[in-house]
Amino acid sequence: MTEHAHGHAADPTTDDAATAEEFWDEFYRKSDRVWSGNPNFALVREAADLTPATALDVGCGEGADSIWLARRGWRVTGTDIAQAALDRAAEHAAAAGVTDRVDWQRHDLTVSFPTGSFDLVSVHFLHATAHLSTIAALRSAAAAVAPGGVLLVVQHAAPAEGTHHHPYHVQFPTSREILDELDLVPDAWEVELDEVLERASTGHDGEAATRTDNILKVRRRTA
Ligand SMILES: C[S@@+](CC[C@H](N)C(=O)[O-])C[C@H]1O[C@@H](n2cnc3c(N)ncnc32)[C@H](O)[C@@H]1O
């Protein structure tokens, strides 16, 4: 994910937060900025050559990916469960001069999903946790891809190096497991990229670390 600007927040599995919405809202309200504000590496690399059209950023957090896309001419819908994150994202979009290109929508993806179809649907680090099964959200994300469009799903393949106890009880699926969750009709989709990428990162303690991510890029065929 866009790396932490500060240390991590609470543990949803032990927190008193009654709902996922309360947990994530609190997660963002605890600091002025959680993520770095930089777009995710895989998005920058994989979307750079796409013709700007319509994009959906699923679990957009503070909006760095949505804003990067908007600056490149995409019309973006950014969605997240946390209103606190969306409010901050809207502020950053205003500062970047792209307010009119991004539509921020609050959805709990276990309950609802943005309507419409999109030329790019990007899902970065929406991991299954004690609060969230990602199956329905990933399938809705695939269903929202327009003919000829791209679905980009990026998840960590393992906890950050040196992390012995992950604070969020996050699951780290393989690409095969992500593809199984997506349950794509084989003839209707082409897998353009299935990559395990190791990259330099920053751990929760601020130390240099290595992260391994699974990157899946699939394109919906036009016919
Ligand atoms: C690890 S963060 C990733 C944020 C952003 N995509 C990035 O890469 O910086 C996961 C995001 O998923 C959101 N999220 C978690 N559960 C959700 C749900 N049920 N519905 C919608 N968003 C959810 C959180 O609020 C959080 O912003």
The ligand as a MOL file (V3000), in Angstrom:
LIG
                    3D

  0  0  0     0  0            999 V3000
M  V30 BEGIN CTAB
M  V30 COUNTS 27 29 0 0 0
M  V30 BEGIN ATOM
M  V30 1 C -4.8940 -1.1330 3.6930 0
M  V30 2 S -5.9660 0.1740 3.2740 0 CHG=1
M  V30 3 C -5.5280 0.5100 1.5700 0
M  V30 4 C -5.8950 1.9080 1.1470 0
M  V30 5 C -5.4510 2.2790 -0.2770 0
M  V30 6 N -6.0290 1.4000 -1.2910 0
M  V30 7 C -3.9350 2.2850 -0.3710 0
M  V30 8 O -3.3920 1.4380 -1.0780 0
M  V30 9 O -3.3160 3.1350 0.2670 0 CHG=-1
M  V30 10 C -7.5160 -0.7070 3.0880 0
M  V30 11 C -8.7080 0.2290 2.8830 0
M  V30 12 O -9.8840 -0.5730 2.7350 0
M  V30 13 C -10.9500 0.0820 3.3790 0
M  V30 14 N -11.9480 -0.9240 3.7480 0
M  V30 15 C -11.8250 -1.9020 4.6700 0
M  V30 16 N -12.9660 -2.6000 4.7630 0
M  V30 17 C -13.8410 -2.0430 3.8890 0
M  V30 18 C -15.1880 -2.3050 3.5300 0
M  V30 19 N -15.8870 -3.2770 4.1170 0
M  V30 20 N -15.7660 -1.5420 2.5810 0
M  V30 21 C -15.0600 -0.5320 1.9790 0
M  V30 22 N -13.7840 -0.2340 2.2710 0
M  V30 23 C -13.1850 -0.9740 3.2220 0
M  V30 24 C -10.3110 0.7580 4.5880 0
M  V30 25 O -11.0430 1.8320 5.0850 0
M  V30 26 C -8.9490 1.1790 4.0310 0
M  V30 27 O -8.9780 2.5120 3.5680 0
M  V30 END ATOM
M  V30 BEGIN BOND
M  V30 1 1 1 2
M  V30 2 1 2 3
M  V30 3 1 2 10
M  V30 4 1 3 4
M  V30 5 1 4 5
M  V30 6 1 5 6
M  V30 7 1 5 7
M  V30 8 2 7 8
M  V30 9 1 7 9
M  V30 10 1 10 11
M  V30 11 1 11 12
M  V30 12 1 11 26
M  V30 13 1 12 13
M  V30 14 1 13 14
M  V30 15 1 13 24
M  V30 16 1 14 15
M  V30 17 1 14 23
M  V30 18 2 15 16
M  V30 19 1 16 17
M  V30 20 1 17 18
M  V30 21 2 17 23
M  V30 22 1 18 19
M  V30 23 2 18 20
M  V30 24 1 20 21
M  V30 25 2 21 22
M  V30 26 1 22 23
M  V30 27 1 24 25
M  V30 28 1 24 26
M  V30 29 1 26 27
M  V30 END BOND
M  V30 END CTAB
M  END
